[in-house]
Amino acid sequence: MKCAVLNCKSTNLSRASDFSFFRFPSEPTLLEKWMKFCRRKNKFNPSTSVMCMNHFTPDDIENRQKFEMGFSKRRLLKNGAVPTLYKGNVEQEIDEATKLENKRIVDELLKQYDADLTKAEELKETTIDISENMDEDIEDFLKNEHTLIENQESQNPLHVSYTQNSGEVSDTEQKLIELKRANDALQKENSQHRIELAAAKRILIGEQRRHRYAVQALSKRLTIVETQKKNYEKKLQSIFSKSQIELIKNGNSVSWSTSDIEAYKVIYTTNSTIYKFLLEKGFPLPSIRLIESSSPSPEISSKIIKRVQEQEQDQNQNELQQQDADLYEEEQQQQSPSSLQSLMDHSYSEEIEFEILNE
């Protein structure tokens, strides 16, 4: 599997296992943009071709964060994503190819310019030689006999050659001007491509930097979450059994151990109302059907009987203490009026004795 972009060296053998290739789209307009981006002169079959991830920006990947965090097995492109990046060897080779093409054009223009300049100098020297070698008699004859000159012009190869060569120089100069204009346009286009490439590099560096910061922030957040998870698990282990923790995590039915069922059966036998209340509130406990259907071991049965007996004894003792307290309170209430009356009688008798003594 090789990338279909011109000069791209990415293959499934030379890349890591997490390197992605994308198949060409089936939508005609989008497919045309992908094929134009490949810059290949020869025709190829897009239905059997692929393009590597180096030519897409991170924003083109729909599930980028899920893939980087390990929640997705492969990268997925967004709908309508168009390749825009040339990286690595592709960028370097395209740049070199552009330089070689520009150099070839400039060399051809310089050679043509030198050839035209040499030809123009030769024509100039020929013209100077002709004008210097003309004698005065021929000039006078040419001035006075226009008709004869016109007839002789057709028979004079030097004059005809000069006229033809002058026209060739004009055409060559015009072609040279056009070539210079074409060269200027190519250089301007090359400069524009360089500016666009530099802007794309800056955008890519910014995206890589933001991606790196996002990964660092997610790693810190993941560390904090893992620490909190461990702390919660320690707290849960100090309160609940393994079966209860598994029920809290998964939310499904678990396989309760015999020791758990026997322990919870003690609670259910002790106070079934509280047990039902805890179940209704979502407390991780075995169902009442499971508790009632299980047969407790003799040891657990003795524990339950002992616990019930202790509760009955505590209840009886509390009732006796309450009865004693009620009797004591009644006795106090009955003794209070008689004591007050005796105290009043004693005071009255003392007053009478005091009066008798005074008399």
Backbone hydrogen bonds in HBPLUS format (Angstrom, degrees):
<---DONOR---> <-ACCEPTOR-->    atom                        ^
c    i                          cat <-CA-CA->   ^        H-A-AA   ^      H-
h    n   atom  resd res      DA  || num        DHA   H-A  angle D-A-AA Bond
n    s   type  num  typ     dist DA aas  dist angle  dist       angle   num
A0012-ASN N   A0001-MET O   3.06 MM  11  5.59 146.3  2.18 150.1 157.6     1
A0003-CYS N   A0010-SER O   3.06 MM   7  5.71 161.3  2.09 167.7 166.9     2
A0004-ALA N   A0050-VAL O   2.90 MM  46  5.92 146.7  2.01 157.8 166.3     3
A0008-CYS N   A0005-VAL O   3.15 MM   3  5.52 164.6  2.18 131.2 130.5     4
A0006-LEU N   A0038-CYS O   2.91 MM  32  5.53 159.5  1.95 140.8 145.7     5
A0019-PHE N   A0016-ALA O   3.15 MM   3  5.45 161.8  2.18 113.9 115.8     6
A0053-MET N   A0020-SER O   3.10 MM  33  5.64 136.9  2.29 165.7 155.9     7
A0022-PHE N   A0051-MET O   2.76 MM  29  5.25 165.3  1.78 147.2 151.7     8
A0051-MET N   A0022-PHE O   2.83 MM  29  5.25 151.9  1.90 144.6 153.9     9
A0031-LEU N   A0027-GLU O   2.83 MM   4  5.87 155.7  1.88 159.3 167.6    10
A0032-GLU N   A0028-PRO O   2.95 MM   4  6.15 152.3  2.03 149.3 155.6    11
A0033-LYS N   A0029-THR O   3.27 MM   4  6.61 151.0  2.36 143.0 149.9    12
A0034-TRP N   A0030-LEU O   3.08 MM   4  6.41 156.5  2.14 149.3 155.4    13
A0035-MET N   A0031-LEU O   2.97 MM   4  6.21 164.4  1.99 153.5 157.3    14
A0036-LYS N   A0032-GLU O   2.93 MM   4  6.06 152.9  2.00 144.7 152.3    15
A0037-PHE N   A0033-LYS O   3.02 MM   4  6.15 147.2  2.13 140.7 149.3    16
A0038-CYS N   A0034-TRP O   3.24 MM   4  6.58 133.8  2.47 139.6 151.0    17
A0038-CYS N   A0035-MET O   3.23 MM   3  5.23 133.4  2.46  93.6 105.5    18
A0039-ARG N   A0036-LYS O   3.29 MM   3  5.66 147.6  2.40 107.5 115.1    19
A0048-THR N   A0045-ASN O   3.33 MM   3  5.85 152.4  2.41 110.6 117.3    20
A0049-SER N   A0046-PRO O   3.25 MM   3  4.85 162.8  2.28  96.7 101.8    21
A0056-PHE N   A0053-MET O   3.20 MM   3  5.56 165.0  2.22 119.4 119.3    22
A0084-THR N   A0055-HIS O   2.94 MM  29  5.87 139.4  2.11 159.5 166.9    23
A0085-LEU N   A0055-HIS O   3.23 MM  30  4.31 174.9  2.23 114.5 114.0    24
A0060-ASP N   A0057-THR O   2.94 MM   3  5.40 152.2  2.02 113.3 121.9    25
A0061-ILE N   A0058-PRO O   3.21 MM   3  5.60 157.5  2.26 109.0 115.4    26
A0078-LYS N   A0060-ASP O   2.94 MM  18  5.71 154.0  2.01 167.4 166.8    27
A0062-GLU N   A0076-LEU O   2.74 MM  14  5.61 153.9  1.81 158.7 167.2    28
A0067-PHE N   A0063-ASN O   2.99 MM   4  6.10 158.3  2.03 151.8 157.8    29
A0068-GLU N   A0064-ARG O   3.02 MM   4  6.22 161.5  2.06 150.7 155.7    30
A0069-MET N   A0065-GLN O   2.99 MM   4  6.13 143.9  2.12 144.3 153.6    31
A0071-PHE N   A0066-LYS O   2.76 MM   5  4.96 144.9  1.88 160.0 155.8    32
A0070-GLY N   A0067-PHE O   3.16 MM   3  5.11 154.6  2.23  99.2 106.9    33
A0081-ALA N   A0078-LYS O   3.25 MM   3  5.53 150.7  2.34 134.2 128.8    34
A0090-VAL N   A0087-LYS O   3.23 MM   3  5.72 130.4  2.49 146.5 138.0    35
A0092-GLN N   A0088-GLY O   3.25 MM   4  6.50 164.1  2.27 150.9 155.4    36
A0093-GLU N   A0089-ASN O   2.82 MM   4  5.85 167.8  1.83 152.4 156.1    37
A0094-ILE N   A0090-VAL O   2.93 MM   4  5.99 159.1  1.97 149.2 155.4    38
A0095-ASP N   A0091-GLU O   3.04 MM   4  6.12 156.9  2.09 142.5 149.0    39
A0096-GLU N   A0092-GLN O   2.89 MM   4  6.16 157.9  1.94 147.2 153.6    40
A0097-ALA N   A0093-GLU O   2.77 MM   4  5.93 157.0  1.82 146.1 153.0    41
A0098-THR N   A0094-ILE O   2.89 MM   4  6.08 154.6  1.96 146.3 153.0    42
A0099-LYS N   A0095-ASP O   2.96 MM   4  6.23 156.0  2.02 146.3 153.0    43
A0100-LEU N   A0096-GLU O   2.87 MM   4  6.14 163.8  1.89 153.6 157.6    44
A0101-GLU N   A0097-ALA O   2.95 MM   4  6.11 158.9  2.00 146.8 152.7    45
A0102-ASN N   A0098-THR O   2.93 MM   4  6.11 163.5  1.96 149.8 154.4    46
A0103-LYS N   A0099-LYS O   2.85 MM   4  6.04 156.0  1.91 149.2 156.5    47
A0104-ARG N   A0100-LEU O   2.87 MM   4  6.07 154.2  1.93 145.5 152.5    48
A0105-ILE N   A0101-GLU O   3.01 MM   4  6.27 160.8  2.05 149.9 154.5    49
A0106-VAL N   A0102-ASN O   2.96 MM   4  6.17 162.0  1.99 148.5 153.6    50
A0107-ASP N   A0103-LYS O   2.88 MM   4  6.06 160.8  1.91 149.7 155.1    51
A0108-GLU N   A0104-ARG O   2.98 MM   4  6.20 161.4  2.01 149.7 154.6    52
A0109-LEU N   A0105-ILE O   2.93 MM   4  6.19 157.7  1.98 148.0 154.5    53
A0110-LEU N   A0106-VAL O   2.85 MM   4  6.12 158.2  1.90 151.8 157.7    54
A0111-LYS N   A0107-ASP O   2.90 MM   4  6.13 162.2  1.93 152.8 157.3    55
A0112-GLN N   A0108-GLU O   2.91 MM   4  6.10 163.7  1.94 149.9 154.6    56
A0113-TYR N   A0109-LEU O   2.80 MM   4  5.95 152.0  1.88 143.7 152.5    57
A0114-ASP N   A0110-LEU O   2.83 MM   4  6.05 160.8  1.86 151.1 155.8    58
A0115-ALA N   A0111-LYS O   2.91 MM   4  6.13 163.2  1.93 151.2 155.8    59
A0116-ASP N   A0112-GLN O   2.91 MM   4  6.07 163.2  1.93 148.5 153.2    60
A0117-LEU N   A0113-TYR O   2.81 MM   4  5.97 154.5  1.88 147.4 155.4    61
A0118-THR N   A0114-ASP O   2.89 MM   4  6.08 159.0  1.93 149.8 155.0    62
A0119-LYS N   A0115-ALA O   2.96 MM   4  6.14 160.9  2.00 148.0 153.6    63
A0120-ALA N   A0116-ASP O   2.84 MM   4  6.02 153.0  1.91 144.8 152.4    64
A0121-GLU N   A0117-LEU O   3.00 MM   4  6.24 151.7  2.08 145.6 152.7    65
A0122-GLU N   A0118-THR O   2.97 MM   4  6.26 156.5  2.03 149.2 155.5    66
A0123-LEU N   A0119-LYS O   3.01 MM   4  6.25 160.5  2.04 147.8 152.9    67
A0124-LYS N   A0120-ALA O   2.96 MM   4  6.14 147.4  2.07 139.6 149.0    68
A0125-GLU N   A0121-GLU O   2.92 MM   4  6.20 155.7  1.98 149.2 154.8    69
A0126-THR N   A0122-GLU O   2.94 MM   4  6.19 157.7  1.99 150.1 156.3    70
A0127-THR N   A0123-LEU O   2.98 MM   4  6.16 155.9  2.04 144.1 150.3    71
A0128-ILE N   A0124-LYS O   2.96 MM   4  6.23 154.3  2.02 145.4 152.7    72
A0129-ASP N   A0125-GLU O   2.89 MM   4  6.15 158.5  1.94 150.0 155.5    73
A0130-ILE N   A0126-THR O   2.99 MM   4  6.22 157.0  2.04 146.9 153.0    74
A0131-SER N   A0127-THR O   3.01 MM   4  6.25 163.7  2.04 149.3 153.5    75
A0132-GLU N   A0128-ILE O   2.94 MM   4  6.11 150.2  2.03 148.1 156.3    76
A0133-ASN N   A0129-ASP O   3.03 MM   4  6.11 149.2  2.13 146.2 153.2    77
A0139-GLU N   A0135-ASP O   3.30 MM   4  6.60 157.5  2.36 145.5 151.8    78
A0140-ASP N   A0136-GLU O   2.93 MM   4  6.17 162.0  1.96 151.4 155.5    79
A0141-PHE N   A0137-ASP O   2.89 MM   4  6.06 154.9  1.95 144.3 152.1    80
A0142-LEU N   A0138-ILE O   2.83 MM   4  6.01 152.4  1.90 144.9 152.5    81
A0143-LYS N   A0139-GLU O   2.96 MM   4  6.19 146.3  2.07 144.3 153.3    82
A0144-ASN N   A0140-ASP O   3.01 MM   4  6.21 156.6  2.07 149.2 154.5    83
A0145-GLU N   A0141-PHE O   2.97 MM   4  5.85 154.6  2.03 148.5 154.8    84
A0149-ILE N   A0145-GLU O   3.07 MM   4  6.28 145.9  2.19 139.3 149.2    85
A0150-GLU N   A0146-HIS O   2.98 MM   4  6.27 151.0  2.06 145.1 152.0    86
A0151-ASN N   A0147-THR O   3.06 MM   4  6.43 155.6  2.12 148.1 154.4    87
A0152-GLN N   A0148-LEU O   2.90 MM   4  6.06 149.4  2.00 141.6 150.5    88
A0153-GLU N   A0149-ILE O   2.81 MM   4  5.95 132.0  2.04 142.0 154.3    89
A0155-GLN N   A0152-GLN O   2.95 MM   3  4.95 129.6  2.21  94.8 109.5    90
A0156-ASN N   A0152-GLN O   2.78 MM   4  5.86 113.5  2.23 144.8 162.7    91
A0160-VAL N   A0156-ASN O   3.24 MM   4  6.48 167.9  2.25 154.8 158.3    92
A0161-SER N   A0157-PRO O   2.89 MM   4  5.89 161.3  1.92 144.3 150.0    93
A0162-TYR N   A0158-LEU O   2.95 MM   4  6.13 150.7  2.03 142.9 151.0    94
A0163-THR N   A0159-HIS O   2.99 MM   4  6.28 159.3  2.04 149.9 154.8    95
A0164-GLN N   A0160-VAL O   2.92 MM   4  6.16 166.0  1.94 155.5 159.3    96
A0165-ASN N   A0161-SER O   2.82 MM   4  5.89 159.3  1.87 145.8 152.3    97
A0166-SER N   A0162-TYR O   2.93 MM   4  6.09 149.9  2.02 144.7 152.3    98
A0167-GLY N   A0163-THR O   3.21 MM   4  6.53 153.4  2.28 144.5 150.6    99
A0168-GLU N   A0164-GLN O   3.02 MM   4  6.38 151.5  2.11 146.9 155.3   100
A0169-VAL N   A0165-ASN O   2.99 MM   4  6.26 150.8  2.07 147.2 154.3   101
A0170-SER N   A0166-SER O   3.18 MM   4  6.48 155.4  2.24 145.0 150.7   102
A0171-ASP N   A0167-GLY O   3.05 MM   4  6.35 161.2  2.09 149.8 154.6   103
A0172-THR N   A0168-GLU O   2.94 MM   4  6.11 156.7  1.99 147.3 154.0   104
A0173-GLU N   A0169-VAL O   2.88 MM   4  6.09 160.3  1.92 150.7 155.8   105
A0174-GLN N   A0170-SER O   2.98 MM   4  6.21 153.2  2.05 145.8 153.1   106
A0175-LYS N   A0171-ASP O   2.90 MM   4  6.19 157.3  1.95 148.1 154.3   107
A0176-LEU N   A0172-THR O   2.82 MM   4  6.05 153.6  1.89 148.1 156.0   108
A0177-ILE N   A0173-GLU O   2.97 MM   4  6.20 153.1  2.04 144.5 151.1   109
A0178-GLU N   A0174-GLN O   2.99 MM   4  6.29 157.3  2.05 146.3 152.6   110
A0179-LEU N   A0175-LYS O   2.84 MM   4  6.11 155.8  1.90 149.2 156.2   111
A0180-LYS N   A0176-LEU O   2.87 MM   4  6.11 153.8  1.94 146.3 153.5   112
A0181-ARG N   A0177-ILE O   2.96 MM   4  6.24 153.7  2.03 145.9 153.0   113
A0182-ALA N   A0178-GLU O   2.88 MM   4  6.19 157.8  1.93 148.3 154.7   114
A0183-ASN N   A0179-LEU O   2.81 MM   4  6.06 153.4  1.88 146.4 154.2   115
A0184-ASP N   A0180-LYS O   2.88 MM   4  6.12 157.7  1.93 147.8 153.7   116
A0185-ALA N   A0181-ARG O   2.89 MM   4  6.18 155.9  1.94 148.4 155.2   117
A0186-LEU N   A0182-ALA O   2.92 MM   4  6.18 155.1  1.99 146.4 153.1   118
A0187-GLN N   A0183-ASN O   2.89 MM   4  6.14 160.3  1.93 151.5 156.9   119
A0188-LYS N   A0184-ASP O   2.89 MM   4  6.09 154.2  1.96 146.0 153.4   120
A0189-GLU N   A0185-ALA O   2.87 MM   4  6.10 156.4  1.93 146.5 153.1   121
A0190-ASN N   A0186-LEU O   2.79 MM   4  6.01 155.1  1.85 148.0 155.4   122
A0191-SER N   A0187-GLN O   2.90 MM   4  6.12 155.7  1.95 145.4 151.6   123
A0192-GLN N   A0188-LYS O   2.96 MM   4  6.23 152.2  2.04 144.1 151.9   124
A0193-HIS N   A0189-GLU O   2.91 MM   4  6.22 152.1  1.99 146.6 154.2   125
A0194-ARG N   A0190-ASN O   2.96 MM   4  6.26 152.9  2.03 146.4 153.9   126
A0195-ILE N   A0191-SER O   2.97 MM   4  6.26 153.1  2.04 146.9 153.9   127
A0196-GLU N   A0192-GLN O   2.95 MM   4  6.22 162.3  1.98 149.9 154.6   128
A0197-LEU N   A0193-HIS O   2.85 MM   4  6.03 155.7  1.91 147.5 154.6   129
A0198-ALA N   A0194-ARG O   2.90 MM   4  6.12 156.8  1.96 146.4 152.3   130
A0199-ALA N   A0195-ILE O   2.93 MM   4  6.20 156.3  1.98 148.8 155.4   131
A0200-ALA N   A0196-GLU O   2.89 MM   4  6.13 154.9  1.95 146.4 153.6   132
A0201-LYS N   A0197-LEU O   2.91 MM   4  6.17 150.9  1.99 145.7 153.8   133
A0202-ARG N   A0198-ALA O   2.99 MM   4  6.28 156.4  2.04 146.6 152.6   134
A0203-ILE N   A0199-ALA O   2.97 MM   4  6.26 158.6  2.02 149.0 154.8   135
A0204-LEU N   A0200-ALA O   2.90 MM   4  6.09 156.8  1.95 145.9 152.6   136
A0205-ILE N   A0201-LYS O   2.87 MM   4  6.12 159.7  1.91 152.7 157.7   137
A0206-GLY N   A0202-ARG O   2.96 MM   4  6.18 159.8  2.00 148.0 153.5   138
A0207-GLU N   A0203-ILE O   2.88 MM   4  6.14 157.7  1.93 149.7 156.0   139
A0208-GLN N   A0204-LEU O   2.89 MM   4  6.12 159.9  1.93 150.2 155.8   140
A0209-ARG N   A0205-ILE O   2.91 MM   4  6.12 154.2  1.97 146.4 153.8   141
A0210-ARG N   A0206-GLY O   2.90 MM   4  6.16 164.2  1.92 152.0 156.0   142
A0211-HIS N   A0207-GLU O   2.82 MM   4  5.96 154.5  1.89 146.2 154.3   143
A0212-ARG N   A0208-GLN O   2.88 MM   4  6.08 153.0  1.95 144.1 151.2   144
A0213-TYR N   A0209-ARG O   2.98 MM   4  6.29 160.8  2.02 151.7 156.3   145
A0214-ALA N   A0210-ARG O   2.91 MM   4  6.10 156.7  1.97 146.9 153.6   146
A0215-VAL N   A0211-HIS O   2.94 MM   4  6.18 155.4  2.00 148.0 154.4   147
A0216-GLN N   A0212-ARG O   2.99 MM   4  6.24 158.4  2.04 148.3 154.2   148
A0217-ALA N   A0213-TYR O   2.93 MM   4  6.18 158.9  1.97 149.4 155.0   149
A0218-LEU N   A0214-ALA O   2.92 MM   4  6.13 159.2  1.97 147.8 153.6   150
A0219-SER N   A0215-VAL O   2.87 MM   4  6.06 149.7  1.96 145.6 154.2   151
A0220-LYS N   A0216-GLN O   2.99 MM   4  6.28 158.5  2.04 149.3 154.3   152
A0221-ARG N   A0217-ALA O   2.96 MM   4  6.17 162.8  1.99 148.7 153.9   153
A0222-LEU N   A0218-LEU O   2.81 MM   4  5.94 153.4  1.88 144.4 152.1   154
A0223-THR N   A0219-SER O   2.94 MM   4  6.18 151.4  2.02 145.1 152.3   155
A0224-ILE N   A0220-LYS O   3.02 MM   4  6.33 158.3  2.06 150.9 156.3   156
A0225-VAL N   A0221-ARG O   2.93 MM   4  6.19 160.6  1.97 150.0 155.5   157
A0226-GLU N   A0222-LEU O   2.91 MM   4  6.10 158.1  1.96 147.0 152.9   158
A0227-THR N   A0223-THR O   2.98 MM   4  6.20 155.6  2.04 146.1 152.7   159
A0228-GLN N   A0224-ILE O   2.93 MM   4  6.21 163.5  1.96 152.5 156.8   160
A0229-LYS N   A0225-VAL O   2.84 MM   4  6.04 152.7  1.92 146.6 154.8   161
A0230-LYS N   A0226-GLU O   2.97 MM   4  6.24 156.5  2.02 147.4 152.7   162
A0231-ASN N   A0227-THR O   3.01 MM   4  6.32 159.5  2.06 150.9 156.5   163
A0232-TYR N   A0228-GLN O   2.89 MM   4  6.13 160.5  1.93 151.2 156.5   164
A0233-GLU N   A0229-LYS O   2.91 MM   4  6.13 156.0  1.97 147.9 154.7   165
A0234-LYS N   A0230-LYS O   2.97 MM   4  6.24 154.2  2.03 147.7 154.3   166
A0235-LYS N   A0231-ASN O   3.02 MM   4  6.32 159.8  2.06 149.7 154.9   167
A0236-LEU N   A0232-TYR O   2.83 MM   4  6.08 159.6  1.87 151.0 157.3   168
A0237-GLN N   A0233-GLU O   2.86 MM   4  6.03 154.0  1.93 147.0 153.9   169
A0238-SER N   A0234-LYS O   3.11 MM   4  6.37 138.2  2.29 140.2 150.5   170
A0238-SER N   A0235-LYS O   3.21 MM   3  5.21 128.7  2.48  93.6 106.8   171
A0239-ILE N   A0236-LEU O   3.03 MM   3  5.15 146.6  2.14 100.9 111.2   172
A0240-PHE N   A0236-LEU O   2.67 MM   4  5.63 172.4  1.67 168.8 170.3   173
A0245-ILE N   A0241-SER O   3.02 MM   4  6.31 158.6  2.06 151.1 156.9   174
A0246-GLU N   A0242-LYS O   2.94 MM   4  6.14 156.5  1.99 148.3 154.8   175
A0247-LEU N   A0243-SER O   2.98 MM   4  6.19 148.3  2.09 141.3 149.9   176
A0248-ILE N   A0244-GLN O   2.93 MM   4  6.23 148.6  2.03 145.6 154.2   177
A0249-LYS N   A0245-ILE O   2.96 MM   4  6.21 154.9  2.02 148.4 154.8   178
A0250-ASN N   A0246-GLU O   2.99 MM   4  6.03 173.5  1.99 152.8 153.9   179
A0251-GLY N   A0247-LEU O   2.87 MM   4  5.11 142.3  2.01 125.5 137.5   180
A0261-ILE N   A0257-SER O   3.05 MM   4  6.38 167.7  2.06 155.3 157.8   181
A0262-GLU N   A0258-THR O   2.97 MM   4  6.14 163.9  1.99 149.9 154.3   182
A0263-ALA N   A0259-SER O   2.94 MM   4  6.05 155.4  2.00 143.1 150.2   183
A0264-TYR N   A0260-ASP O   2.90 MM   4  6.12 165.4  1.92 157.7 161.2   184
A0265-LYS N   A0261-ILE O   2.82 MM   4  5.91 137.0  2.00 141.5 154.0   185
A0266-VAL N   A0262-GLU O   3.21 MM   4  6.47 143.1  2.35 139.7 146.9   186
A0268-TYR N   A0264-TYR O   2.89 MM   4  6.17 159.8  1.93 147.0 152.7   187
A0269-THR N   A0265-LYS O   2.80 MM   4  5.92 160.2  1.84 148.0 153.3   188
A0270-THR N   A0266-VAL O   2.91 MM   4  5.98 149.3  2.00 142.1 150.8   189
A0271-ASN N   A0267-ILE O   3.00 MM   4  6.24 166.2  2.02 154.7 156.8   190
A0275-TYR N   A0271-ASN O   3.28 MM   4  6.53 156.8  2.34 143.5 150.3   191
A0276-LYS N   A0272-SER O   2.95 MM   4  6.15 157.5  2.00 148.1 152.7   192
A0277-PHE N   A0273-THR O   2.98 MM   4  6.19 154.8  2.04 146.0 153.5   193
A0278-LEU N   A0274-ILE O   2.94 MM   4  6.22 155.3  2.01 150.4 155.9   194
A0279-LEU N   A0275-TYR O   3.09 MM   4  6.36 154.7  2.16 145.1 151.9   195
A0280-GLU N   A0276-LYS O   3.01 MM   4  6.25 156.6  2.06 149.5 155.3   196
A0281-LYS N   A0277-PHE O   3.15 MM   4  6.40 141.8  2.30 141.2 151.0   197
A0283-PHE N   A0278-LEU O   2.92 MM   5  5.26 158.0  1.97 160.5 153.7   198
A0282-GLY N   A0279-LEU O   3.09 MM   3  5.21 161.6  2.13 107.3 111.6   199
A0285-LEU N   A0283-PHE O   2.85 MM   2  5.92 107.4  2.39 120.5 105.3   200
A0291-ILE N   A0287-SER O   3.01 MM   4  6.37 155.4  2.07 147.7 155.1   201
A0292-GLU N   A0288-ILE O   2.83 MM   4  6.01 165.8  1.85 154.1 157.6   202
A0293-SER N   A0289-ARG O   2.90 MM   4  5.94 147.1  2.01 140.8 149.9   203
A0294-SER N   A0290-LEU O   3.15 MM   4  6.12 133.8  2.37 138.6 147.6   204
A0300-ILE N   A0297-SER O   3.01 MM   3  5.17 112.6  2.48  99.9 115.7   205
A0301-SER N   A0297-SER O   2.79 MM   4  6.09 159.4  1.83 158.4 165.5   206
A0302-SER N   A0298-PRO O   2.87 MM   4  6.07 160.1  1.91 149.0 153.5   207
A0303-LYS N   A0299-GLU O   2.98 MM   4  6.24 149.0  2.08 139.7 148.8   208
A0304-ILE N   A0300-ILE O   2.81 MM   4  6.12 154.8  1.87 150.5 157.3   209
A0305-ILE N   A0301-SER O   2.86 MM   4  6.14 168.5  1.88 155.7 158.3   210
A0306-LYS N   A0302-SER O   2.84 MM   4  5.93 162.5  1.87 146.1 151.7   211
A0307-ARG N   A0303-LYS O   2.80 MM   4  5.95 154.1  1.86 144.4 152.2   212
A0308-VAL N   A0304-ILE O   2.84 MM   4  6.14 158.9  1.89 153.3 158.7   213
A0309-GLN N   A0305-ILE O   2.84 MM   4  6.08 163.2  1.87 152.5 157.4   214
A0310-GLU N   A0306-LYS O   2.86 MM   4  6.06 157.8  1.91 148.5 154.7   215
A0311-GLN N   A0307-ARG O   2.93 MM   4  6.19 155.9  1.99 145.3 152.2   216
A0312-GLU N   A0308-VAL O   2.83 MM   4  6.17 155.7  1.89 150.7 157.7   217
A0313-GLN N   A0309-GLN O   2.81 MM   4  6.07 161.9  1.84 152.7 157.7   218
A0314-ASP N   A0310-GLU O   2.83 MM   4  6.04 163.2  1.85 150.7 155.7   219
A0315-GLN N   A0311-GLN O   2.84 MM   4  6.04 153.2  1.91 144.5 152.6   220
A0316-ASN N   A0312-GLU O   2.79 MM   4  6.04 162.0  1.82 153.5 158.2   221
A0317-GLN N   A0313-GLN O   2.83 MM   4  5.97 164.2  1.85 153.2 158.0   222
A0318-ASN N   A0314-ASP O   2.88 MM   4  6.04 155.6  1.94 143.3 150.4   223
A0319-GLU N   A0315-GLN O   2.93 MM   4  6.19 151.0  2.02 144.6 152.7   224
A0320-LEU N   A0316-ASN O   2.89 MM   4  6.20 158.4  1.94 152.9 158.4   225
A0321-GLN N   A0317-GLN O   2.89 MM   4  6.13 164.1  1.92 152.2 156.7   226
A0322-GLN N   A0318-ASN O   2.92 MM   4  6.09 149.3  2.02 140.7 149.6   227
A0323-GLN N   A0319-GLU O   2.87 MM   4  6.15 150.2  1.96 146.4 154.7   228
A0324-ASP N   A0320-LEU O   2.86 MM   4  6.14 163.9  1.89 156.3 160.1   229
A0325-ALA N   A0321-GLN O   2.98 MM   4  6.14 154.3  2.05 142.0 149.3   230
A0326-ASP N   A0322-GLN O   2.97 MM   4  6.19 150.9  2.05 141.7 149.6   231
A0327-LEU N   A0323-GLN O   2.92 MM   4  6.20 161.0  1.95 155.1 159.7   232
A0328-TYR N   A0324-ASP O   2.98 MM   4  6.11 163.6  2.00 149.6 154.1   233
A0329-GLU N   A0325-ALA O   3.05 MM   4  6.19 152.9  2.13 142.0 149.2   234
A0330-GLU N   A0326-ASP O   3.00 MM   4  6.27 153.2  2.07 146.0 153.2   235
A0331-GLU N   A0327-LEU O   2.93 MM   4  6.20 160.6  1.97 153.3 158.4   236
A0332-GLN N   A0328-TYR O   3.01 MM   4  6.21 156.9  2.06 145.6 151.7   237
A0333-GLN N   A0329-GLU O   2.96 MM   4  6.22 153.9  2.03 143.3 150.7   238
A0334-GLN N   A0330-GLU O   2.90 MM   4  6.20 148.6  2.00 147.7 156.4   239
A0335-GLN N   A0331-GLU O   2.89 MM   4  6.05 157.4  1.94 152.5 158.2   240
A0336-SER N   A0332-GLN O   3.16 MM   4  6.12 142.1  2.31 143.8 151.3   241
A0339-SER N   A0335-GLN O   3.17 MM   4  6.17 162.7  2.20 155.1 160.1   242
A0340-LEU N   A0336-SER O   3.21 MM   4  6.31 153.3  2.29 142.8 149.8   243
A0341-GLN N   A0337-PRO O   2.96 MM   4  6.24 154.4  2.03 150.1 157.2   244
A0342-SER N   A0338-SER O   2.93 MM   4  6.15 164.0  1.96 154.4 157.9   245
A0343-LEU N   A0339-SER O   3.00 MM   4  6.13 153.2  2.08 142.4 149.9   246
A0344-MET N   A0340-LEU O   3.02 MM   4  6.27 150.7  2.10 143.0 150.8   247
A0345-ASP N   A0341-GLN O   2.88 MM   4  6.18 156.3  1.93 151.1 157.9   248
A0346-HIS N   A0342-SER O   2.92 MM   4  6.08 159.2  1.96 146.9 152.5   249
A0347-SER N   A0343-LEU O   3.10 MM   4  6.30 155.7  2.16 142.7 148.8   250
A0348-TYR N   A0344-MET O   3.00 MM   4  6.21 151.0  2.09 144.6 152.7   251
A0349-SER N   A0345-ASP O   2.98 MM   4  6.22 158.7  2.02 152.7 157.8   252
A0350-GLU N   A0346-HIS O   3.15 MM   4  6.36 156.2  2.21 145.5 151.5   253
A0351-GLU N   A0347-SER O   3.14 MM   4  6.39 149.6  2.24 142.2 149.8   254
A0352-ILE N   A0348-TYR O   3.12 MM   4  6.46 153.4  2.19 148.3 154.8   255
A0353-GLU N   A0349-SER O   3.08 MM   4  6.34 166.1  2.10 152.9 156.1   256
A0354-PHE N   A0350-GLU O   3.08 MM   4  6.23 150.8  2.17 142.4 150.2   257
A0355-GLU N   A0351-GLU O   3.09 MM   4  6.36 149.3  2.19 144.1 151.5   258
A0356-ILE N   A0352-ILE O   3.01 MM   4  6.33 159.0  2.06 155.1 160.6   259
A0357-LEU N   A0353-GLU O   3.15 MM   4  6.29 161.9  2.19 146.9 151.5   260
A0358-ASN N   A0354-PHE O   3.20 MM   4  6.35 147.6  2.31 137.6 146.0   261
A0359-GLU N   A0355-GLU O   3.09 MM   4  6.41 147.0  2.20 146.9 155.0   262
